[in-house]
Amino acid sequence: MSSAINSKENDRSESTAPKRFGKTFWLIICFSVLLAIGFVCFIRYFGWLQSVNIWTQVGVVMIALLPLIVAGLVIVRKRFKLSSMFIAFTMFALFMGLTMGPVYKARQARMPAKVLKDSGAELLDYSIAVDFDRNAPELSIIRAPKAKLQGWVVRLLGDYAQLPTNENICGVMVADDHQLDEFARVVDRLPNLLGVRLSTDLSDAALRRNVDLLNSSGADSFVLIAPHGVGDRPAIFDWLENGDSITNVAFAYCAQAPTLFSASEIPNVEIASFQVNAARKTNVDWESVFKSAAMKKLKMLTLNCFKLQNAEAQHLSGLKNLKSLGLHWSSVSDFRFVEEMPNLARLEIWSNTLTDAELLAFEVPENVRVLNLRYTSAVSEEAVERFKESVHVECEVSVQDW
């Protein structure tokens, strides 16, 4: 009987004796301590305490210290429970979610830029706009505000931090078929896209393959830079006819662009600019061009280096909707056509044949509010001063040697 009682007391004393912890327990404790130290160092290094509000600061610090708290509780209670480690690792997952969530969001917002950059396309952070409600409309450049990132996000993003966000991409310039295809793949993720620029080696097949690109982009301006003459192709203008949102077009180094544009049916274009190489001869039937329906819809027209002659310039009088006209590097010195353009408010003419008599014969209409004349011929300073005095007071005049 006594031996049975003694054995029960021994069993009770053994059960109440403190248990010794094994290697696994101490490895978990060490891991929790190191995790807590790592979280704290992470917070301090990446600057969360300076870049977020007070409640987020408190939450981040508590999550960072939680593994250390769990390790302390395990030591105090002298036993290890899986529930304690489950809580610790749950909080660890929350911490990683809070950390990587903003990084993932910032990375996704720059993914289209990454795709376009990798393809070789050029990204533009500005757009060109015209305010026709002003007395003298003119082109203005609007730059998109750059997105600001917190310091810790910048460090985690790496090279992505240098890329613009979807909202900051205002224009895209593509130079080959691959770039055009990649642009079409991400265009629906660019909400503020305003300009599309094409350059050099685009094939007709790529244009047909991406026939709906302009409508998908919602862009309102189109620029074609074609130093090798690839812009003088009807396929380019057929492609433009699918751009219902396009209101502003520009063609650089395309000698036949005015002819092709006048024969096209691009629905809503109001602004057009055409430029050729100054040394290149052009063969344009300006009378037919200026009588076309496409030209008569324009509110702003600029011709660069086409060397327009006086007889050709007189056909401009049929463009009654024009509010701004620029004839740069021309041979125009007879300005009678301006008198028949009632809506013209801005006029820029750079002439290489202007004389004193022709300058003094120019009677600036009341509707012209800004006049910019440049000349390379022998115009006297006396004639320039007399002309300025003859212009109505509401017109801002600039006459100078080009």
FENMO-V73419 format. One record per run of one state. SS is the DSSP state (2 for helix, 1 for strand, 0 for the rest). FROM is the first residue (numbers start at 0). LEN is the number of residues. If there is no record, write none. Layout:
ss-><SS SS>
from-><FROM FROM>
len-><LEN LEN>
This chain:
ss-><0 2 0 2 0 2 0 2 0 2 0 2 0 1 0 1 0 1 0 2 0 2 0 1 2 0 1 0 2 0 2 0 1 0 2 0 1 0 2 0 1 0 2 0 2 0 1 0 2 0 1 0 2 0 1 0 2 0 1 0 2 0 1 0>
from-><0 1 16 22 46 47 51 53 77 81 108 110 119 121 124 125 130 138 143 150 162 165 168 170 176 189 194 201 203 209 212 217 220 225 233 240 247 252 256 263 270 275 285 290 292 296 299 304 309 318 323 330 335 340 345 351 355 361 369 375 380 390 395 401>
len-><1 15 6 24 1 4 2 24 4 27 2 9 2 3 1 5 8 5 7 12 3 3 2 6 13 5 7 2 6 3 5 3 5 8 7 7 5 4 7 7 5 10 5 2 4 3 5 5 9 5 7 5 5 5 6 4 6 8 6 5 10 5 6 1>
